Amino acid sequence: MASVSHVTIRKRVAFLFLLISVIMMGLIGRLLYLQFYKSSWLAENAVDQRIREIPVEAKRGIIYDRNGRELAVSVSTESVYAIPAEIRNPEETAAKLAAILALDENNLKNKLKRRQAFTWIKRKINTETARQIQMLSLPGIGLTQESQRQYPYDNLAAHVLGFNGIDSQGLDGVEMTFDSYLKGRSGSIVVEYDARGREIPHASHRFVPPVEGHNVYLTIDVVIQQIVERELEKVMKETQAKAATIIAIDPRDGSILALANRPDYNPNKFSEFSPKLWRNIAVSNVYEPGSTFKIITTSAVMSEHIVKPEERFFDPGEVEVQGRNIHCWKHGGHGSQSFTEVVQNSCNVGFVNVGLRLGRDPFYRYIESFGFGQHTNIDLPGEAKGIMIDRAKATPINIATMSIGQSIAVTPVQLVTAVAAVANDGKLLRPQIVKEVKDKSGQVIRGFQPDVVRQVLDTSITKQVKDILESVVSQGSGKNAYIEGFKIAGKTGTAQKVGAGGYLPDKYVASFVGFAPADNPQVAMLVIIDEPVGLYYGGQIAAPVFSAVMKDVLQYLKVNPQVTESTKTGNADAHVLVPSVINLSVPEAIKELQKAGLNPRVEESGDRVADQIPKPGSRIPAGGGVLLYTLTSRYSSGEVTVPDLTGRTQREASDVLAELGLVINPVGASGKVIKQDPLPGSKVSAGTSISTYFE
């Protein structure tokens, strides 16, 4: 019995030792786990329990225009934070804060009860609200300074500047692309507390100062930007367009002087505007450029010596390519004309012929060399590449339509950059929106020099192209872009918009692109008016906007007018501007031309002038002859949209109708048009008489 008892005791002791060993092994394993695998986590939690770190936001850098005018600044503001461990009564605290900050009391109460070292209550409040919070002296609730972005000019250059989020991070525009330079580095205030949440007086207190962001200087000029946006506002009201864009660039170094879109938004209140309005259509949207693209076609065929300026073409009004008829915009065609006149008249038939003569591969080579179908790498977000038909799949009809600016979609910034290359003696530059980045002491951190992409054309070719484009304004379809005292080069564009089922009726994009002075370009500019109501021809509504902007810009830049011997008063060889006398009665037309110092000659026996040669806006020597045709205008068939003539004088109404191949029938005393028949927007045949009633 004793023997059995002894054995039992030994077993029990062995079991006890085994159990103790297992427990010890478990404790040792747990200790090793905590020591080696969880040590950093435990250390961090220990620090979190006694250390409170309050963030101090860095002041964001200032954005300036090219001349040092502030476009985006940061101002100090207060933000409310909470340290839940220090809050004695979460319910009462939440009730008081919610009443002042207009927050949901239940949500706030739940936030204050969470086990966390730090939490934001409300960011960037106004001064009065901050004062009320401070007066409450609530335990665990504090205020800290942050920076809030302000844009002193409100909407001005909104699509260039962009805007910031609540954490002062750039979300669009230059604020986004140069965020790494602008944002700086945040600091903090570190305070140590005991187990009861009381601040330890002589413990680990330290301040980590924030590092302010760098300042960014743009290539934008505030004055030029204001001029551009003034004219955009005006044209949007006058045309009731869906959208409009103007880009002005210095062709000599690629710097963007102004870039603006309508509609726009106020970056100070960006959240109150539809995100659709944030989109920078100048770099993110594509469109068929229409006749403005003929500058590229002209440059290509001239560079390849496919055609000479004086070579003659005949335009019967249409040309057939692969079974499809491509019509010229002028019904009945332009007849016999030189290539220079083809460009002046924006003759589709002439451009189709030279485009086909150039061929697919050479044409694509120039299109790609000018930068189409690829990013320009402008320092703005969301840039599109454009849309091009794959070269291997391009057919003759595609080449024909691309020659006149169809079947290819480009961005506005691509087009103005390409035209700036023509102005810059064939040298394509990357468009730049930022001039330099400086630190707070004024030291240049990053500078931007002209970035040459490639030489697209020979200088000798660009000289010829410039001369032709200058004649477009002085004698051709771009006469409304003319500025007295300056040589202006440019090209009009009127493109029908493309939809799901093909080209959309009554939806057009009117545009004008050019540069000045033509023989020493300092500014290149593109004007686009999307879906104007009523008049939609680029030469009628976009060219005048170009003229108005360019005139003020040249004056602001102190570019002196070009006075030549031919424009000096009293010179026998002085040139004069040919006035429009189309739709005037024969006696009125003769009187008007004689008044301008010209010699009229009536070719037919009608009562009213139907057409004239030279065209209105041409410049010819004083005493030169002007042929007047009175029986019919040279428009044979096709429909024309009747423009709105309300508020125009008889002369203005006459000029507008003449451009469309319509005839005026004035009714009533002189004054301004109060009504018309047919009504604006009606479709009529070219040559139709429009009755205008004057008050």
RALIN-V209331 format. One record per backbone hydrogen bond with DSSP energy under -0.5 kcal/mol. CO is the residue of the C=O (numbers start at 1). NH is the residue of the N-H. Records with the same first field share a line. If there is no record, write none. Layout:
CO = NH + NH
This chain:
1 = 5
2 = 6
3 = 7
4 = 8
5 = 9
6 = 10
7 = 11
8 = 12
9 = 13
10 = 14
11 = 15
12 = 16
13 = 17
14 = 18
15 = 19
16 = 20
17 = 21
18 = 22
19 = 23
20 = 24
21 = 25
22 = 26
23 = 27
24 = 28
25 = 29
26 = 30
27 = 31
28 = 32
29 = 33
30 = 34
31 = 35
32 = 36 + 37
33 = 37 + 38
38 = 42
39 = 43
40 = 44
41 = 45
42 = 46
43 = 47
44 = 48
45 = 49
46 = 50
47 = 50 + 51
50 = 193
52 = 54 + 191
53 = 55
54 = 189
55 = 57
56 = 187
59 = 213
62 = 64 + 216
63 = 71 + 72
64 = 218
65 = 68
69 = 65
72 = 63
73 = 150
75 = 148
77 = 146
78 = 125
79 = 144
80 = 121 + 122
81 = 142
82 = 84 + 119
83 = 86 + 87
84 = 87
89 = 93
90 = 94
91 = 95
92 = 96
93 = 97
94 = 98
95 = 99
96 = 100
97 = 101
98 = 102 + 103
104 = 108
105 = 109
106 = 110
107 = 111
108 = 112
109 = 113
110 = 114
111 = 114
114 = 116
116 = 85
119 = 82
122 = 80
125 = 78
126 = 130
127 = 131
128 = 132
129 = 133
130 = 134
131 = 135
132 = 136
133 = 136 + 137
134 = 137
138 = 141
140 = 83
142 = 81
144 = 79
145 = 57
146 = 77
148 = 75
150 = 73 + 152
151 = 154
153 = 156
154 = 267
155 = 158
157 = 160 + 161
158 = 162
160 = 174
161 = 175
163 = 171 + 172
165 = 168
169 = 165
172 = 175 + 176
173 = 176 + 177
174 = 178
176 = 179
178 = 181 + 182
179 = 183
181 = 214
182 = 61
185 = 211
187 = 56
188 = 208
189 = 54
190 = 206
191 = 52
192 = 200
194 = 197
198 = 194
199 = 201
200 = 203
203 = 205
204 = 206
206 = 190 + 208
207 = 209
208 = 188
210 = 212
211 = 185
215 = 438
216 = 64 + 218
217 = 435 + 436
220 = 66 + 222
221 = 225
222 = 226
223 = 227
224 = 228
225 = 229
226 = 230
227 = 231
228 = 232
229 = 233
230 = 234
231 = 235
232 = 236
233 = 237
234 = 238
235 = 239
236 = 240
239 = 533
243 = 530
244 = 262
245 = 528
246 = 260
247 = 526
248 = 257 + 258
249 = 251 + 524
250 = 253 + 254 + 255
254 = 432
255 = 250 + 257
257 = 221
258 = 248
260 = 246
262 = 244
265 = 267
266 = 269
267 = 270
269 = 272
270 = 273
274 = 277 + 278
275 = 278 + 279
276 = 279
279 = 281
280 = 283 + 284
281 = 285
282 = 413
283 = 384
287 = 289 + 410
289 = 292
290 = 293
291 = 294
292 = 295
293 = 296 + 297
294 = 298
295 = 299
296 = 300
297 = 301
298 = 302
299 = 303
300 = 304
301 = 306 + 307
302 = 305
308 = 311
309 = 340
311 = 339
313 = 337
314 = 316
315 = 335
317 = 328
319 = 326
321 = 324
324 = 321 + 326
325 = 327
326 = 319
329 = 331
330 = 333
335 = 315
337 = 313
338 = 342
339 = 343
340 = 344
341 = 345
342 = 347
343 = 346
344 = 477
346 = 348
347 = 351
348 = 352
349 = 353
350 = 354
351 = 355
352 = 356
353 = 357
354 = 358
355 = 359
359 = 363
360 = 364
361 = 365
362 = 366
363 = 367
364 = 368
365 = 369
366 = 370
367 = 372
368 = 371
371 = 374
378 = 380
385 = 373
387 = 409
390 = 393 + 394
391 = 394
395 = 398 + 399
396 = 400
397 = 401
398 = 402
399 = 403
400 = 404
401 = 404 + 406
402 = 405
405 = 290
407 = 389
409 = 387
410 = 287
411 = 415
412 = 416
413 = 417
414 = 418
415 = 419
416 = 420
417 = 421
418 = 422
419 = 423
420 = 424
421 = 426 + 427
422 = 425
424 = 427
426 = 428 + 456 + 457
428 = 453 + 454
432 = 256
433 = 219 + 220
435 = 448
436 = 217
437 = 445 + 446
438 = 215
439 = 442
443 = 439 + 445
446 = 437
447 = 449
450 = 452
451 = 430
454 = 428 + 456
458 = 461 + 462
459 = 463
460 = 464
461 = 465
462 = 466
463 = 467
464 = 468
465 = 469
466 = 470
467 = 471
468 = 472
469 = 473 + 490
470 = 474
471 = 475 + 476
472 = 478
476 = 479
478 = 481
479 = 482
483 = 486
485 = 562
486 = 488
487 = 517 + 518
489 = 515
491 = 513
493 = 511
495 = 509
497 = 504
499 = 502
502 = 499
504 = 507
506 = 508
507 = 497
508 = 510 + 531
509 = 495
510 = 529
511 = 493
512 = 527
513 = 491
514 = 525
515 = 489
516 = 522 + 523
517 = 520
523 = 516
524 = 249
525 = 514
526 = 247
527 = 512
528 = 245 + 530
529 = 510 + 531
530 = 242 + 243
533 = 535
537 = 540 + 541
538 = 542 + 543
541 = 545
542 = 546
543 = 547
544 = 548
545 = 549
546 = 550
547 = 551
548 = 552
549 = 553
550 = 554
551 = 555
552 = 556
553 = 557
554 = 559
555 = 558
558 = 560
561 = 563
562 = 564
564 = 567 + 568
565 = 568
566 = 575
568 = 571
571 = 574
574 = 622
576 = 620
577 = 579
578 = 617
579 = 581
581 = 584
584 = 609
585 = 589
586 = 590
587 = 591
588 = 592
589 = 593
590 = 594
591 = 595
592 = 596
593 = 598
594 = 597
597 = 623
598 = 600
599 = 626
601 = 628
607 = 586
609 = 583
611 = 629
613 = 627
615 = 618
618 = 578 + 620
620 = 576
621 = 624
624 = 599
626 = 601
627 = 613
628 = 603 + 604
629 = 610 + 611
633 = 635
638 = 686
640 = 684
642 = 681
643 = 645
645 = 648
648 = 673
649 = 653
650 = 654
651 = 655
652 = 656
653 = 657
654 = 658
655 = 659
656 = 660
657 = 660 + 662
658 = 661
661 = 687
663 = 690
665 = 692
667 = 694
671 = 650
672 = 695
673 = 647
675 = 693
677 = 691
679 = 682
682 = 642 + 684
684 = 640
685 = 688
688 = 663
689 = 691
690 = 665
691 = 677
692 = 667 + 694
693 = 674 + 675
